[in-house]
Amino acid sequence: MEGIQTFYTSTAKGTGLRGIELDKCYLGGYDAQGQRHGYGTYRFPNHSVYEGSYQHGVKNGHGKMTFPDGSFYEGQWIKNEIQGEGRRTFANGNEFVGAFQLGEMHGYGSMTYASGDRFEGSVVHNVIAGTGTMHFANGDLYEGDFTANKMTGKGVMHYACGDRYEGDWLDGKRSGIGVCSYHNGDHYEGQWEGDAPHGEGRLQLQRAALLYEGLFVKGVPSQVPVKLNLTFLADDALLKGVKKPAGAKGAADEAPPPLPVALGSPLPVTLTVSAQR
């Protein structure tokens, strides 16, 4: 085909040599000056292969570079550099689609991991940094800050089970000040460390009607709370036999029934216990 030639090169003697029995390097079109131009394929000595557009001797436009490990980049090129929008598929199954600068993932993009997790947001020199969203394969969703590929800074996690945490993060774990609302109605706000309540905090247990304010150590309340409230709702049916004050209209003469005190049973009266340091 006119304008299509086979190109050979030698790193020892320089480039631009033709007709020498060396590894085949380029197959494609040329311009009037003999420079690679148009569509072509370039095979590197390390077995990487470029297929795509050339303009007057340089990779420019759309092209695909396949690396020896099977990974590849496909997208925009400017003056022999990976620059602009493209797709980078890695040998481990991860794939990034987004902005590139001088061969690096840089700018806004989406990284889909082989595990099924998917990140959307800011990438700086191949590192997830700034703000973004992480969709986990298990259904969890994080929105917030990232540093060095990890959730660090301020962020909100929506857990697949229905829990929701908003607050500080460090190296992918809840650390600092935060609030967690649990799917069963429980609620904690206060200090966190290593993904668990740690330090001063306030825990409200919905089903037990218990409010604890005080110190937590690795997710467990300490033995000496600042404040402890135990509240149980009264059962009107159980109070029907309670003797009314003397003189009260319709006062009952019978004695009140015994209170149910079996472990796990609700008390028939409201009980509040407070302990102060």
Secondary structure in CASP SS format (residue, H / E / C, confidence):
PFRMAT SS
TARGET T0000
AUTHOR 0000-0000-0000
METHOD secondary structure of the structure
MODEL  1
M C 1.00
E C 1.00
G C 1.00
I E 1.00
Q E 1.00
T E 1.00
F E 1.00
Y E 1.00
T C 1.00
S E 1.00
T C 1.00
A C 1.00
K C 1.00
G E 1.00
T C 1.00
G C 1.00
L C 1.00
R C 1.00
G C 1.00
I C 1.00
E C 1.00
L C 1.00
D C 1.00
K E 1.00
C E 1.00
Y E 1.00
L E 1.00
G E 1.00
G E 1.00
Y E 1.00
D C 1.00
A C 1.00
Q C 1.00
G C 1.00
Q C 1.00
R E 1.00
H E 1.00
G E 1.00
Y E 1.00
G E 1.00
T E 1.00
Y E 1.00
R E 1.00
F C 1.00
P C 1.00
N C 1.00
H C 1.00
S C 1.00
V E 1.00
Y E 1.00
E E 1.00
G E 1.00
S E 1.00
Y E 1.00
Q E 1.00
H C 1.00
G C 1.00
V E 1.00
K E 1.00
N E 1.00
G E 1.00
H E 1.00
G E 1.00
K E 1.00
M E 1.00
T E 1.00
F C 1.00
P C 1.00
D C 1.00
G C 1.00
S C 1.00
F E 1.00
Y E 1.00
E E 1.00
G E 1.00
Q E 1.00
W E 1.00
I E 1.00
K C 1.00
N C 1.00
E E 1.00
I E 1.00
Q E 1.00
G E 1.00
E E 1.00
G E 1.00
R E 1.00
R E 1.00
T E 1.00
F C 1.00
A C 1.00
N C 1.00
G C 1.00
N C 1.00
E E 1.00
F E 1.00
V E 1.00
G E 1.00
A E 1.00
F E 1.00
Q E 1.00
L C 1.00
G C 1.00
E E 1.00
M E 1.00
H E 1.00
G E 1.00
Y E 1.00
G E 1.00
S E 1.00
M E 1.00
T E 1.00
Y C 1.00
A C 1.00
S C 1.00
G C 1.00
D C 1.00
R E 1.00
F E 1.00
E E 1.00
G E 1.00
S E 1.00
V E 1.00
V E 1.00
H C 1.00
N C 1.00
V E 1.00
I E 1.00
A E 1.00
G E 1.00
T E 1.00
G E 1.00
T E 1.00
M E 1.00
H E 1.00
F C 1.00
A C 1.00
N C 1.00
G C 1.00
D C 1.00
L E 1.00
Y E 1.00
E E 1.00
G E 1.00
D E 1.00
F E 1.00
T E 1.00
A C 1.00
N C 1.00
K E 1.00
M E 1.00
T E 1.00
G E 1.00
K E 1.00
G E 1.00
V E 1.00
M E 1.00
H E 1.00
Y C 1.00
A C 1.00
C C 1.00
G C 1.00
D C 1.00
R E 1.00
Y E 1.00
E E 1.00
G E 1.00
D E 1.00
W E 1.00
L E 1.00
D C 1.00
G C 1.00
K E 1.00
R E 1.00
S E 1.00
G E 1.00
I E 1.00
G E 1.00
V E 1.00
C E 1.00
S E 1.00
Y C 1.00
H C 1.00
N C 1.00
G C 1.00
D C 1.00
H E 1.00
Y E 1.00
E E 1.00
G E 1.00
Q E 1.00
W E 1.00
E E 1.00
G C 1.00
D C 1.00
A E 1.00
P E 1.00
H E 1.00
G E 1.00
E E 1.00
G E 1.00
R E 1.00
L E 1.00
Q E 1.00
L E 1.00
Q C 1.00
R C 1.00
A C 1.00
A C 1.00
L E 1.00
L E 1.00
Y E 1.00
E E 1.00
G E 1.00
L E 1.00
F E 1.00
V E 1.00
K C 1.00
G C 1.00
V E 1.00
P E 1.00
S C 1.00
Q C 1.00
V C 1.00
P C 1.00
V C 1.00
K E 1.00
L E 1.00
N E 1.00
L E 1.00
T C 1.00
F C 1.00
L C 1.00
A C 1.00
D C 1.00
D H 1.00
A H 1.00
L H 1.00
L H 1.00
K C 1.00
G C 1.00
V C 1.00
K C 1.00
K C 1.00
P C 1.00
A C 1.00
G C 1.00
A C 1.00
K C 1.00
G C 1.00
A C 1.00
A C 1.00
D C 1.00
E C 1.00
A C 1.00
P C 1.00
P C 1.00
P C 1.00
L C 1.00
P C 1.00
V C 1.00
A C 1.00
L C 1.00
G C 1.00
S C 1.00
P C 1.00
L C 1.00
P C 1.00
V C 1.00
T C 1.00
L C 1.00
T C 1.00
V C 1.00
S C 1.00
A C 1.00
Q C 1.00
R C 1.00
END
